[in-house]
Amino acid sequence: MLIIDKGNNPGGRLSTRNHPLFSFDHGAQFFTTKDSEFNELVQKGAKNKEIAIFDHPQKGPVYVGNPIFKSFISTLASPFNIVQNALVTKIKKEVEKGTRGWCISIENSKPIYANNVILTMPAPQTHAILPEFLTELRQTSLKAEYQPCIAILAGIQLSHDSALILNKNRSTFEPILLEKRNISWSIGKWSHGEKNNTSYFSIIIHASPKFSLKNIERNLNQLSHELWGEWKSIISEDNKLNISALPEQISYLEGHKWRFARVSKIADDSHMRTNIQHSIALAGDWLSGPRIESAWISGRNAAISLLEK
């Protein structure tokens, strides 16, 4: 089996932004489990201290990265052969010649050949590369709808003494949560240098669906500063931190646009997901629901559908 991924690292919805000082899970911030097989994988991750349980104020116990999801994803990916930075531009099958094989075109690389294919990208991208003759699968990929999300990554480096002041002299550096106005979800996590008496505060800000939809085409740098300013305003109002202890210039501020962030309408199971004749299947949260577990279950079901043929 070969996994072809356009990203720099595996992860997808659980992607991590690499930075030498700060830790950013800028995709999904947490997930829950119901499926027994998926839960078994999660419990292994918890045992390995790759993920941890966090008490969400509305959802109760959820799973988060410890401190980020990267190590958990790396363990899951380690048994597999993965090609990174590989953008699939086309999949082709010479139907008239009766061949079973697929030719997968990769941007700036040689094509890859396969007997079976599972497409796991968001529905619009799936539709774009599905060949015309796969009419029913193309129809399935048109049924899903998405909400975008603008994500902001903010990093603050400061001395441990300044971090204590910012944290209102609380010796326990708990994550700082925020859900208000144009911010649908934000979490700030602390980490501390063991030798240099330095603290690092990594903050993820997810804009609300309404704000993201309205502003998705705006300049990302402007959006980053705007949402960072709103975060500081709300933190000050809610008195969660001593905002006066924040440095005037933060160490890191970047943004990311997730155009297909959250599935708002799925393509339910009344629509075709696997074409046995041509050895191709579809998978993704857009077929099952906007949850990390749903995406995993969809991938498992797609694999089973091809293995059983």
Buried (B, 14 or more C-beta within 10 A) or exposed (E): EEBBBBEEBBBBBBBBBEBEBBBBBBBBBBBBBEBEEBBEBBEBBBEEEBBEBBEBEEEEEBBBBBBBBBBBBBBBBEEEEBEEEBEBBEBEBEEEEEEEEBBBBBEEEEEBEBEBBBBBBBBBBBBBBBBEEBEEBBBBBEBBBBBBBBBBBBBBBBEEEBBBBBBEEEEEBEEBBBBBBBBBBBBBBBBEEEEEEBBBBBBBBBBBBEBBEBBBEEEBEEBBEBBBEBBBEBBBEEEBBBEEBBEEEBBBBBBBBBBBBBBEEBBEEEBBBBBEEBBBBBBBBBBBBBBBBBBBBBBBBBBEBBEEE
